[in-house]
Amino acid sequence: MLRLAFIGYVILALALSSLTSRVAPRLPAEVSARIAPLFAIGKRAAVNVRAALHTFSDRRDLRRENQMLNEELAWLKEKNLAQKVELERLRRALAVRETQAPGVVAIAPVISEDASGLYRRLVIGLGKNDGLSAGMPVTSPDGLVGVIIEAGAHRSVVRTVVDPQSRVGVHPANSPGRGIAYGEPPAALRVELPVEVDVAVGDILVTGSLQGVFPEGIPLARVSKILPRPAGALRKEVRAVPLVKFGLLEEVVVLSKL
């Protein structure tokens, strides 16, 4: 009802305004003087209507401009977030390059893992088309992840260090002596060391040069337990916990072959 009344007011105002501009100059002076208030009302109404329409148009343009600015702001925020993510990825790669090995080939997303429970293997989202191949070490800022054992066109399979088929040459970070770490899924390592090697619970084990697969000195695991040594044994056995939490990995750093 109010909308109809407003529309009627607009029509009346425009009609009076038109009548004022076209008819008033042709009327006799006496008649014009008598109906002048009516024309004045019509003219004021028309001016008010035009002002209202102009204001409405300005508000509509302002809303359109505000929407465009909001869309641009959202795009800039999304772009800024993407740049932050990329910067963080590059920071992790730089950390690996500075603290572990210089030969960074790629940063690859972890897209799945072995669900059988028999192995601990990861599938990463890069492959041969991205320059990856079997035998490339895979690591992270926290420590060694494993090695690529199969590379497809766009995906690769990584055998982690806790896989039962994994063998990694190791030594204590702060003392001499070399041994071998064997994978014990789901999340442990069995390490054999010469009896002369000085090692204690809490020590960090780093990679050695077993078969030249992994660069020297990449952090691998922390010693959690030293097992009793049988009489006459030539080696000591310890248990260690990997520094990498494989279930939380989202990205890995692939290194070039040695």
C-alpha positions as CSV (number, residue, x, y, z in Angstrom):
1,M,0.0,0.0,0.0
2,L,2.8,2.4,0.9
3,R,4.6,1.5,-2.3
4,L,1.5,2.3,-4.4
5,A,1.1,5.7,-2.6
6,F,4.8,6.5,-3.2
7,I,4.4,5.7,-6.9
8,G,1.3,7.8,-7.1
9,Y,3.2,10.7,-5.5
10,V,6.0,10.4,-8.0
11,I,3.6,10.4,-10.9
12,L,1.7,13.4,-9.6
13,A,4.9,15.3,-8.9
14,L,6.3,14.7,-12.4
15,A,2.9,15.6,-13.9
16,L,2.7,18.9,-11.9
17,S,6.3,19.7,-12.8
18,S,5.6,19.1,-16.5
19,L,2.5,21.2,-16.3
20,T,4.4,24.0,-14.6
21,S,7.0,24.2,-17.2
22,R,4.7,23.9,-20.2
23,V,1.4,25.5,-19.2
24,A,2.2,28.3,-16.8
25,P,3.9,30.6,-19.3
26,R,0.8,30.5,-21.6
27,L,-1.8,31.4,-18.9
28,P,-3.0,34.9,-18.2
29,A,-1.3,36.8,-15.4
30,E,-4.4,36.8,-13.2
31,V,-4.9,33.0,-13.5
32,S,-1.2,32.3,-13.1
33,A,-1.2,34.3,-9.9
34,R,-4.2,32.3,-8.5
35,I,-2.8,28.9,-9.2
36,A,0.9,29.8,-8.5
37,P,0.8,27.9,-5.2
38,L,-0.3,24.7,-6.9
39,F,2.5,25.0,-9.4
40,A,5.0,25.7,-6.6
41,I,4.0,22.6,-4.8
42,G,4.3,20.5,-8.0
43,K,7.7,22.0,-8.7
44,R,9.0,21.3,-5.2
45,A,7.6,17.8,-5.3
46,A,9.3,17.2,-8.6
47,V,12.6,18.5,-7.3
48,N,12.3,16.3,-4.2
49,V,11.5,13.2,-6.4
50,R,14.5,13.9,-8.7
51,A,16.7,14.3,-5.6
52,A,15.4,11.1,-4.1
53,L,16.0,9.2,-7.4
54,H,19.5,10.7,-7.7
55,T,20.2,9.6,-4.1
56,F,18.9,6.1,-4.8
57,S,21.1,5.8,-7.9
58,D,24.1,7.0,-5.9
59,R,23.4,4.4,-3.2
60,R,23.0,1.7,-5.7
61,D,26.4,2.7,-7.3
62,L,27.9,2.8,-3.8
63,R,26.6,-0.7,-3.0
64,R,28.0,-2.0,-6.3
65,E,31.4,-0.3,-5.7
66,N,31.4,-1.7,-2.1
67,Q,30.7,-5.2,-3.4
68,M,33.5,-4.9,-5.9
69,L,35.9,-3.7,-3.1
70,N,34.9,-6.6,-0.9
71,E,35.5,-9.1,-3.7
72,E,38.9,-7.5,-4.4
73,L,39.7,-7.6,-0.7
74,A,38.8,-11.3,-0.5
75,W,40.9,-12.1,-3.5
76,L,43.9,-10.2,-2.0
77,K,43.5,-12.1,1.3
78,E,43.4,-15.4,-0.6
79,K,46.4,-14.5,-2.6
80,N,48.2,-13.4,0.6
81,L,47.4,-16.7,2.2
82,A,48.7,-18.6,-0.8
83,Q,51.9,-16.6,-0.7
84,K,52.3,-17.3,3.0
85,V,51.8,-21.0,2.4
86,E,54.4,-21.0,-0.4
87,L,56.8,-19.0,1.7
88,E,56.5,-21.5,4.5
89,R,57.1,-24.4,2.1
90,L,60.2,-22.6,0.8
91,R,61.3,-21.9,4.4
92,R,61.1,-25.7,5.2
93,A,63.1,-26.5,2.1
94,L,65.7,-23.9,3.0
95,A,65.9,-25.4,6.5
96,V,66.6,-28.8,5.0
97,R,69.2,-27.5,2.6
98,E,71.0,-25.6,5.4
99,T,70.9,-28.3,8.1
100,Q,70.7,-31.6,6.2
101,A,71.7,-31.6,2.6
102,P,72.0,-29.1,-0.2
103,G,70.6,-31.2,-3.0
104,V,66.9,-30.3,-2.7
105,V,65.0,-31.5,-5.8
106,A,61.3,-30.8,-4.9
107,I,58.8,-30.3,-2.1
108,A,56.0,-32.9,-2.5
109,P,52.7,-33.3,-0.8
110,V,51.8,-36.5,1.0
111,I,48.6,-37.7,-0.4
112,S,48.1,-41.2,1.2
113,E,49.9,-43.9,3.1
114,D,49.8,-47.7,3.2
115,A,46.7,-48.8,5.1
116,S,47.5,-52.5,5.4
117,G,49.6,-52.2,8.6
118,L,52.2,-54.5,7.1
119,Y,54.4,-51.7,5.7
120,R,54.9,-48.0,6.5
121,R,54.9,-46.4,3.1
122,L,53.8,-43.0,1.9
123,V,52.4,-41.9,-1.5
124,I,53.5,-38.4,-2.5
125,G,52.0,-36.2,-5.2
126,L,55.1,-35.9,-7.6
127,G,56.7,-38.4,-9.9
128,K,58.9,-38.9,-13.0
129,N,57.3,-35.9,-14.8
130,D,58.5,-33.7,-11.9
131,G,62.1,-35.1,-11.9
132,L,61.7,-37.7,-9.3
133,S,63.1,-41.3,-9.5
134,A,63.6,-44.4,-7.3
135,G,66.5,-44.1,-4.9
136,M,66.0,-40.4,-4.0
137,P,66.2,-39.8,-0.3
138,V,63.1,-38.2,1.3
139,T,63.3,-36.0,4.4
140,S,61.6,-33.2,6.4
141,P,62.8,-30.4,8.7
142,D,62.3,-32.8,11.6
143,G,64.4,-35.6,10.2
144,L,64.8,-38.4,7.7
145,V,61.5,-39.8,6.2
146,G,62.8,-42.6,3.9
147,V,63.6,-43.2,0.3
148,I,61.6,-43.4,-3.0
149,I,61.2,-47.0,-4.1
150,E,58.8,-46.5,-7.0
151,A,58.1,-43.5,-9.2
152,G,55.1,-43.1,-11.5
153,A,54.3,-40.2,-13.8
154,H,52.8,-38.0,-11.2
155,R,53.1,-40.1,-8.0
156,S,55.8,-41.8,-6.1
157,V,56.0,-44.4,-3.3
158,V,58.2,-43.7,-0.3
159,R,59.5,-46.5,2.0
160,T,59.7,-44.9,5.4
161,V,62.5,-45.6,7.9
162,V,60.1,-47.6,10.1
163,D,59.1,-50.0,7.2
164,P,60.2,-53.6,7.9
165,Q,62.3,-53.5,4.8
166,S,64.1,-50.3,5.7
167,R,67.8,-50.3,6.5
168,V,69.6,-47.1,7.4
169,G,73.2,-46.6,8.4
170,V,73.4,-44.6,11.6
171,H,75.8,-43.3,14.2
172,P,75.3,-41.3,17.4
173,A,75.3,-37.5,16.7
174,N,78.0,-36.8,19.3
175,S,80.2,-39.9,19.4
176,P,82.0,-42.2,16.9
177,G,80.8,-45.6,15.7
178,R,78.5,-46.8,13.1
179,G,75.5,-49.2,13.1
180,I,72.3,-50.1,11.2
181,A,68.8,-49.1,12.0
182,Y,66.0,-51.5,11.0
183,G,62.4,-50.5,10.7
184,E,59.9,-51.9,13.2
185,P,56.4,-50.7,12.3
186,P,54.3,-49.0,13.2
187,A,56.7,-46.4,14.7
188,A,60.0,-47.7,16.0
189,L,63.5,-48.6,15.0
190,R,65.8,-51.5,16.1
191,V,69.4,-50.3,16.0
192,E,72.5,-52.6,16.1
193,L,75.8,-50.9,17.1
194,P,79.3,-52.2,17.9
195,V,79.7,-52.8,21.6
196,E,82.4,-50.1,21.7
197,V,79.9,-47.4,20.7
198,D,79.1,-45.0,23.5
199,V,75.3,-44.4,23.4
200,A,72.7,-43.5,26.1
201,V,69.0,-43.1,26.3
202,G,68.0,-39.7,24.8
203,D,70.9,-39.6,22.4
204,I,70.1,-38.6,18.8
205,L,71.1,-40.9,16.0
206,V,71.9,-39.5,12.6
207,T,72.4,-41.1,9.2
208,G,75.7,-42.7,8.2
209,S,76.9,-43.7,4.8
210,L,75.3,-47.2,4.4
211,Q,75.5,-48.0,0.7
212,G,75.6,-44.3,-0.1
213,V,71.8,-44.0,-0.1
214,F,71.4,-41.1,2.4
215,P,73.5,-38.0,3.0
216,E,75.6,-38.0,6.1
217,G,74.3,-36.5,9.3
218,I,70.5,-36.2,8.8
219,P,68.7,-36.6,12.1
220,L,66.9,-39.9,12.3
221,A,65.8,-41.0,15.8
222,R,66.1,-40.6,19.5
223,V,67.4,-43.6,21.6
224,S,64.6,-44.8,23.9
225,K,65.9,-48.0,25.3
226,I,69.2,-50.0,25.5
227,L,68.7,-53.7,25.6
228,P,70.7,-56.0,27.8
229,R,73.7,-57.5,25.9
230,P,74.0,-61.3,25.9
231,A,77.4,-62.7,27.0
232,G,79.8,-62.8,24.1
233,A,77.7,-60.6,21.8
234,L,79.7,-58.5,19.4
235,R,77.0,-55.9,19.0
236,K,74.7,-54.0,21.2
237,E,71.0,-53.4,20.4
238,V,69.0,-50.4,21.2
239,R,65.5,-49.2,20.5
240,A,64.9,-45.7,19.0
241,V,61.9,-43.5,18.2
242,P,61.9,-41.6,14.9
243,L,62.0,-37.9,15.0
244,V,59.4,-37.6,12.3
245,K,55.7,-38.2,13.1
246,F,54.7,-39.9,9.9
247,G,51.0,-39.7,10.5
248,L,51.2,-35.9,10.7
249,L,53.3,-35.4,7.6
250,E,51.7,-33.2,4.9
251,E,54.8,-32.4,2.8
252,V,58.2,-33.9,2.3
253,V,61.4,-32.7,0.8
254,V,63.0,-34.9,-1.9
255,L,66.8,-34.9,-2.2
256,S,68.9,-35.7,-5.2
257,K,70.7,-39.1,-5.3
258,L,74.2,-39.3,-3.9
